[in-house]
Structures are given as C-alpha cells and as structure tokens.
Amino acid sequence: MNIAILGFGVVGGGTAEVLTKNKDIIKSKTGADINIAKILDLREFPDSPFGSLVTHDFNDILNDPTIDTVVETMGGAHPAYDFSKAALEAGKNVVTSNKLVVAEFGVELLELAKKNGVRYLFEASVGGGIPIIKPLISDLAQNNIDRIAGILNGTTNYILTQMIENGTSFEAALKEAQAKGYAEADPTSDVEGHDAARKIVILAALVSGKLISPEDISVEGITSITSADVALADKLGYSVKLIGYAEMDGDKTLAFVAPRLVPRGNPLCDISDVFNGILVRCDMLGDAMFYGRGAGKLPTASAVVSDIIDIAAKAGSTPASITWKAATESDLLPLSDYKTQQFIRISERTEPAIGTLAESDLGIAYLTDAITESEAIELCKKIEKSGIKVLNRIRVL
C-alpha cells in the first residue's frame, strides 16, 4: 500500500514516525506493507530520513497510479479541500486530520468518495488520539444516541484548569499556554470556541446524518470567564469547562458551544490540562465516556494511522461509506427553548433570591432552577432594570 502525506508538519511528521516505528505491528495486523511514497510540502527536509520523498508539486502525487491513499495533514481550508477533492476524483482514498475541511465540505467529500468507490476517513479530526468517530459509526450503531457533550479543545481546557486550580487570570493562563506551545500566537479559533464548533457539528452529523454548518450554531468562547466565575462555581460544586454540546430529538438537532458549569460527579468535571473528554448518552448502553489526549504529534498521528490501517485491512473489498446531507434551518432546534439551570453572577444580592446563593470576597452569584434560554435572558433584563448589574451568565450542563 503506497501513501502520500500532504503537509509534513506536526501531524504529518508524526504519521510518518508512527508508520515507521510500528511498521512490524501494523503489518501483523493488516498483512500489508504501508509505504510512504511521497510527501508534499513547500519546505525541504535535508536532515530528515524522509527528505528524499519530498515534492513541491501535488500533481506528482495525483498522477502517480501507484499511490492509492492520500493523507491530508495540512490544516486550513485551501488548498487542503482542493487537494482532497482532486484525490477522491482520481480514485484515491483520503485520510485527514483536518476538522475545518470535514466540517465545511464533509457532505461533498463523502459523496465523492462513495461515487468513486474509495474512502474518506477523518478519525483524527475530533479528539486528537481519542477513538470517537469509529465508535459512533460502528460500535454504538445499535444505540439511539440523543446527546453528546464534550471538552473538545485542549487549549481552552488547559487555560481553565490553570484558572480553577491556581486562581490564574484568563490573560495570564493564555500567555502560559502560548509559552508551552498549547496555544497559537493567534489563539482566536480556540478561545472563541470556533475549533470546538467544527468538532461538535462533525459528531452530531455522525449521529443524525446531517451536517450543520459551524456558522449556523451559537458559539461562545471563554474570554469572558473570570477568576470570580471559577471560584463561585467551585463553591456551588461545579467546575467551568468549554463544552461542545449536541442534543438530538427525532430528526432535529440542537448544537452549540459555550462555557458550562459541570457538576462534580460528571465524568467531564475533573478532566484537566490539555486532555479531552466526550460523553455520549445512548439508550441501550447508557453513558459512554471517551477520554485521552486531544492534541499532540503522536496522539493525533495515532488516529490518522488507525484510518490508514482500516483502509489496508479492507483492501479489495467494497468500501462501506457514510453519507451526509447538509442540514437546513428546519433540521435545527432553537437554542431559545433549551432548558437548564443558570449561573448568574451579579453586582449585589437580589431580593428575593433568584436561586442558590454563592458568595465570597470575589463576588456574588446565584444558581437558578432549570429555565429556558428565553426565560434566562428575561431574568437578566429584569435584574438589570432593578439597578443590579449582571456580570456574567453561564449555563449548567
């Protein structure tokens, strides 16, 4: 089996490393020699053992009939999407770690794979090295899944962990994350929730068969979370996590990303540092928890290689393929009807109390009964009209 790797950065380099170091293990499980035939990158790698395989022209890969699988680890929308599309049209399998391309173009690329009798696989696009895509497709296929809630971004989880455990401010925790290489110089995609949004729509599509555009869901990041929020939430028995959430009701789906108060006892509550966790609620199995490293060179590469192995193990057979439809407005449940408890931090006590009180030298907050999103917005307006300032509002998971 000959493969080509597009992009020889962290994940691409890790993929080559896994395939090389564990070559014998992989062959024992698949019966195949998986050979890296070419690597596409703009750079040269003279000190790498793979340096002689580098090409700067994608056509060298596209027009090589001996290459049957393309591994796209470039990141970004273009040219990653364009190369993936061309490879599928040429009858080559495509494996990707690129959640942006899957979230934006998954409907089209899955259809192209089916049309051309090849496969488009993306285990590494969600959860880094955590197996989650294949379990949703196959292992849990006999279940009706009605809810997915996940810590899907390691950068934000690291920042919130520092705020929870050390009382660090958001700004200081972000700088620390950048210094350790957990956050990019421009961390917008992570801290504003866009990365998690792409991942939750992929997970929801695996259950519903309909891919929601990330632009069509509510997305809130963690930039508004303060030390006061974290401390008062802790007094109430909760930790603050950025959660990608999807709830399926019949043929309709609610999906959104937002900071949430996660109660102690929930498996997601104690997930710290750069780790990810995904909680799936099934009607037959109950709750299933998927936990592990959500990013990093070798964990993500491990997920990429799992897809390559899947292709090698099923070589010669008719590929089973999934297909998605693009979700329309009629497929979406409105966030305004979503009902949960609310954490409301305010400038002073209300009379009467609006819920369970948490108070410290950092501030005052109430935990309300379960109310709808519309009711929560109206409650905050009512508080503001009384002359009390609403400093933050966070939903409970």
N, C-alpha and C positions, 0 to 999 in steps of 0.2 A: 504494500500500500504506500503510494507516494503522496506526500502532502506538501503544501506550500504555506508558509506563515507570512501574513501581511502585518507588518509592524513588528520591529524587534526591540521593543521597549521592555517594561517590567513584565507584563504578562506574556508577550511573545518570547522573550528570553527565558522566562520560567517554563513555558511549554516545551521549548527545546531541551531544557535541563531535565525535566521530568521524563520526557520520552527517551533521553539518552541514559540517565542514571538507572531507570527502572525498565530498561528495554527487555531484559530477560523475563521479568514478572509479567509485563504486558504481552509478550509473545506466548507465554504459558497459558494465558487466559483467552487469547484470541486466535492463536495459531498463525498470526501474521507478523511479518517484519514491517514495522512502520518506519518509513524512511523519509527524512526531511530532504526534499529535492531542491527547493528554492526558498529564499527569504527576501521579501520585498521591504526595502527601507531606503530613505533618502541618504542615509549615512553609510560610511564604510566601517567595518569592524575588523581591522587588521590583527588585533590581538585575540580575537575570538576563534575557537575551533570551528565555528560555523561561518567564518568570514568569507570563505571561498564560495559560499552558496548565495551570497547577496546579489540581488539585481535591483536596478532602479526603475525598471520598466515592467509594469503589470502585464503587458502583452506577452512577455516571456513565460509567464505562468498560465495565462489564459489560453495561449496557443500550444501549450505542451500537452499532448494527449496522454502522457504517462502520469500526469498529476490528476488524481481523482477527487481530492479533498483540499479545500482552501480553508485555512484557519485565520479568521479576521480578528486581530487584536489591536487595531489602530486607534480606536476611540474616535469620538466625534461623528457627525452625520455624513460628511463628504470628505474624501472620496470613499469612505467605508461602505456606504449604501451602494454607490455606483459599482464598486468592485464586486460586492456580494451579489448584486443583481446580475452582472455580466457572467460571473462564475456559475450561478444557477442556470442561466440561459444556455451556457455551454455544456451543461450536463455534469457539473462538478458539485459534490456535496459542499456545504458551507457550515463551519462551526464558528461561533462568535462569542465573545465576552461583552459585546457592545450593547448595553441596555438602551442607549439612545436610539440606535437603529432599530432594535426589536420593538421598542415602544412606539416609534413613529411609523415604521414601514413593515411591521410584522405581518400584517394581513397580506400585503402584496408578495412578500418574500416567501411566505409559507405556500401561497398559491403557486408561485413559480416553481418551488421545489416539487410540489405534487405533480404539476404539469410535465416536468422534465424527468420524473422518476428518480429524483435524488432527495437528499435530506437537508433541512435547515435546522440546526440544533443550537441551543443557547443556554445550557445549564449554568454557565459562569456569569450570565447576565444579572442574576439576582443572588445575593447572599454569598458572593465570593466562592469559597470552597464548600459551602454547606449544600448537600444534596437536597433540592427542593423542587426543581422543575420535573424531574423524572418521577418522584413520588406522587406529585399531583396528577401527572398524566396516567401513571400505571398503578402504583401501589395502593393509591386511595381511590381508584376509579369506581370501586363498588360502593363508595360512600356519597351521600349528598353533603356537600360542603357548603355551609351557609355563612362562614365568617373566617376571615384571615386578618390577623393583626401582627405587625412585625416591626422590630427595630432593624431597619434596612440600610442604615448608613453608619459606618464605623466612626467617621469623623465627628458627627454630632453626638454620638454616644460617648466618645472619649471626652468631649467638652463638658457634657452634662455630668459625667462621672466625676470630673475634677470639681465641678460646682457643688455636687452633692457631698462628696467625701472630704473635700478640703476647703470648702467655702470660697473657692476661687471665683472671681467675676467672669462673666462671659468673655470679655475682651482679653483678659489675661489667659484664660483657658484656651482661647483660639490661638493666641500667639505661641503658647506651649505646643499645641497640636501642629502648628506650622513648623516649629523648630524641630519636632520629632519626625517630620515628613508625613504626618497623618492628614494634614490639610494642605491644599494647594495655596500658592501665593494669592490667587483669587478664589476664595472659598465659597463664592455665592451659590453655586449649584448644591453644595452640601448644606450650608447653614440656612438657606432659604427653603429647603425641602424639595427642590426640583429632582435631585437624584433619587430620593425615596419615591417621588411621584411616578417616575418612569418604572420603577420596580414593582410598585403595587398594581399598576394597570396591567403589567405582564402577568402577575399572579392571578389577578381577577379574570383575565382572559382565558387562562388555563382551566378555570372552573366554569365560566359562563359561555365560552366560545366567542365572546365579543370583546374586541379591543377598544378600550376607551382612550381617547387622546388625552395625554397628560395635561393639556391646556384646558380640558373640559371639567377638571375636578378642582375642588378647593385645596389650596396648598399654603400652609403656614410653616415657617421655619422656627428657629429657636432664638433669633436675635432679640426678641422681646423678653426672654426669660431672664430673671434676675436672681440674685442670691436670696432675696426675701421670698420669692416664689418657692424656691427649692427648700428653704428652711421651714416655711409654714406648711408646705406639703408634707414634709417629714414628720412634723408634729401631729398631723392628721393620719399618719400611717401610710404615706404614699411616696413614690419616687417619680420624678419628672423624666419622661422619655419622649423622643420624637417617634411617632408611630405612623406607619403606613397602614391604612385600615380599609378593608373591603367587606361589604355585607351583601349577600345575595338573597333576594326574596323572589322566588319564582323566576321569571325571565328578566327581572330588573336588578340593577346593581347600584349600591351606594359606595363610592370610593373617595377618600380624602386623606390628606397628610396634615398632621398637626401635633404640637406638643400635647401629651396626655398625662394625667395623674394615674399611675399604675399602682394598684393596691399591693401591699405585702401579701404573699401567698400566691400571687400570679407569677408564673414562671418568668415573665419578662421583667419583673421588678428588679431583680438582682443581677441582670446582665450588665456588665460594666466594661469599661475600657473600649477597645475597638471591636469587640465581639458583636455579632448579630444574633438575633433570635426571631423565629417565626412561629406563631401559634395558629394552628389550623383546627377549626371546630367541625367535626364530622358527626353524622347522625348514627353511624354504626360503631366507629372506633372511639368516639368522644374527642377529647382534645389531644392533638399530636403536636409535639414541640420539636422544632429543628433548631439546633444551636451550633455555633462554631465561629471560626474566623471569617469575617465578612469581606475581607480585602487582604492584599498582600501578594507578593510574587508567586510563591509556591502554592498557597491555598487556592488562589484563583486559577492558576495553571493546572492544578489537580482536577478542577471541574472541567476545564477545556479538554484535557486528555481523556476524561471519562466519556465525553461525546465522541472523540476520535475512536476510542475503544469500541463504543457502541456501533459505530459505522463499520469498523473492521470485523467485529463479531458477526454482523448480519450481512456481510458482503455476499452478493449473489442472490439474495432473497429480495422479494418485492418490499420496498420500504413502507412501513406504516407511517402515515403522516397525519398531523393535526392541521385543521384549517380554522381560521378565524374570520368573523365578519367585523366590519367597522361598526362600532356602537353608534347609535343615533340618540338624539335627545329623549326619545320615547323609551329607551332602554335604561335610563338613569333614574335613580331615586333622588329626590331633593334633599339636600342637607338640612333644610329648614324643618323637616319632620323628624330628624334624628333625635332620639331621646336619651339623655344620660344625666348623671349628676354634674354639677358645675362647681369649679373652684373659682371664687371671685375675691380678688384682693382689692381692698378699698382703703381710703384715707382715714376713716374712723368708723366706729361701730354704728350699726343701724338700730333703729327702734321701730318695730320689733325686730328681733334677729331674723335673718333670712336663711339660716341653716346652722350647722355645727360650727362653732367659733374656734379659730386658731389664732393665738396672739403671742407676740414676742416683741423684743426691742427692735426687731426688723420690720414689724408691721402687723396688720390685721387682715384676716381672710375668713371667708365663710365657705362651707361645703354644703351646697343645696341638696334638696331631694332631686330625683330624676325629673327633668323638664325638657321640653323640646328646644331646639335651637332658636326657634322664633320666640319662645317664652323667655329664654335666657337673654336675648337681645332686648326685649321689652323690659325685663327686670333691671338690666343695667341702665337703660334710659330713665327708669323710674328713680333709681338710686341717684343718678346724676342730677335729676330735677330737684331732689331734696337737698342739694348742695354738697353731697358727699362725692368725692372723686373715685371713679373706678380705675384702678391702676393696672389690672390685668384680669383676664378670664381664661381659664384653661379647662377643657373637658376632661372628665374622668373616663378611663377605659372600663 
